[in-house]
Amino acid sequence: MSNRIIKINDLVRQNVDEIILKELSLKEGVFITIAKVDTSLDLRYTRIFVSIFPESEMNYAIKTLQKEVRRIQGSLNKKLHMKPLPKVEFRVDFTESKADEIERILKEIR
């Protein structure tokens, strides 16, 4: 991965994190964190992998992000000074829950 893509991923992460924190109203006790950002080499698309806590609110959080994606995209476009502007797509990051499951299985084996 090029340094340019790494910098763009960091820039998108910082800005979307700020947008979610300041502009998105979620139920009390629901937290969305950005786990990873993956921007395509042609800069047309960026996948944002999110972790949701508590996991029981995953459907609510994803529906909220999907409903607000245009507003988030618009806010991001105003903050980024680049062309082309990558189209945002949200995905759930299951890394942490999979790690917890593996840890639980290993404890059972011991």
Secondary structure per residue as TSV (DSSP state, phi and psi in degrees):
chain	resnum	aa	ss	phi	psi
A	1	M	-	360.0	135.9
A	2	S	-	-76.6	158.8
A	3	N	H	-61.0	-34.3
A	4	R	H	-62.2	-47.2
A	5	I	H	-64.2	-40.4
A	6	I	H	-60.2	-44.4
A	7	K	H	-65.2	-41.2
A	8	I	H	-64.8	-43.0
A	9	N	H	-57.7	-44.6
A	10	D	H	-63.6	-41.7
A	11	L	H	-64.3	-44.4
A	12	V	H	-63.5	-44.4
A	13	R	H	-58.0	-49.5
A	14	Q	H	-60.7	-46.4
A	15	N	H	-70.1	-43.8
A	16	V	H	-67.9	-37.6
A	17	D	H	-58.8	-45.3
A	18	E	H	-64.4	-42.0
A	19	I	H	-62.9	-46.7
A	20	I	H	-61.4	-42.2
A	21	L	H	-67.1	-43.1
A	22	K	H	-93.9	-31.0
A	23	E	H	-109.7	-15.4
A	24	L	-	-100.9	125.8
A	25	S	-	-99.9	117.7
A	26	L	-	-111.7	162.2
A	27	K	-	-56.5	151.0
A	28	E	T	-63.4	135.0
A	29	G	T	89.7	-0.7
A	30	V	-	-102.2	128.2
A	31	F	E	-124.3	134.8
A	32	I	E	-117.8	125.1
A	33	T	E	-123.1	146.6
A	34	I	E	-86.3	119.1
A	35	A	E	-89.4	-36.1
A	36	K	E	-161.5	148.1
A	37	V	E	-124.9	132.7
A	38	D	E	-130.6	103.0
A	39	T	E	-97.4	137.8
A	40	S	-	-68.0	155.6
A	41	L	T	-62.3	-30.3
A	42	D	T	-84.7	2.1
A	43	L	S	65.3	17.4
A	44	R	S	-87.3	-25.5
A	45	Y	E	-135.2	147.2
A	46	T	E	-137.6	123.5
A	47	R	E	-94.2	128.2
A	48	I	E	-112.8	114.7
A	49	F	E	-91.8	125.6
A	50	V	E	-117.7	147.6
A	51	S	E	-105.7	140.9
A	52	I	E	-123.1	132.3
A	53	F	E	-129.0	133.6
A	54	P	S	-75.7	155.5
A	55	E	G	-60.7	-25.7
A	56	S	G	-64.7	-17.2
A	57	E	G	-100.9	15.8
A	58	M	H	-58.7	-47.7
A	59	N	H	-60.7	-44.4
A	60	Y	H	-59.1	-48.0
A	61	A	H	-65.3	-43.0
A	62	I	H	-66.3	-42.5
A	63	K	H	-61.2	-39.3
A	64	T	H	-64.5	-45.0
A	65	L	H	-63.1	-42.3
A	66	Q	H	-65.6	-38.5
A	67	K	H	-67.0	-34.4
A	68	E	H	-100.2	6.3
A	69	V	H	-60.1	-36.2
A	70	R	H	-67.2	-40.3
A	71	R	H	-67.1	-42.7
A	72	I	H	-62.3	-43.7
A	73	Q	H	-59.7	-45.0
A	74	G	H	-62.4	-43.5
A	75	S	H	-64.3	-41.1
A	76	L	H	-64.3	-43.0
A	77	N	H	-59.7	-35.7
A	78	K	H	-68.5	-28.4
A	79	K	H	-87.4	-29.9
A	80	L	-	-87.1	133.8
A	81	H	-	-111.8	72.6
A	82	M	-	-154.7	161.4
A	83	K	S	-138.5	140.4
A	84	P	S	-73.0	160.9
A	85	L	-	-88.9	124.0
A	86	P	-	-69.5	139.3
A	87	K	E	-79.4	130.0
A	88	V	E	-85.2	137.9
A	89	E	E	-137.9	129.9
A	90	F	E	-97.4	139.8
A	91	R	E	-137.4	152.7
A	92	V	E	-85.3	134.8
A	93	D	-	-96.8	117.4
A	94	F	-	-98.9	9.1
A	95	T	H	-55.5	-47.8
A	96	E	H	-65.9	-43.1
A	97	S	H	-68.2	-35.2
A	98	K	H	-66.8	-39.6
A	99	A	H	-63.5	-40.8
A	100	D	H	-62.5	-41.5
A	101	E	H	-64.0	-43.2
A	102	I	H	-63.7	-43.1
A	103	E	H	-61.4	-41.9
A	104	R	H	-62.4	-42.8
A	105	I	H	-63.8	-42.7
A	106	L	H	-63.5	-37.6
A	107	K	H	-66.1	-37.3
A	108	E	H	-65.4	-37.2
A	109	I	H	-66.2	-39.8
A	110	R	-	-66.0	360.0
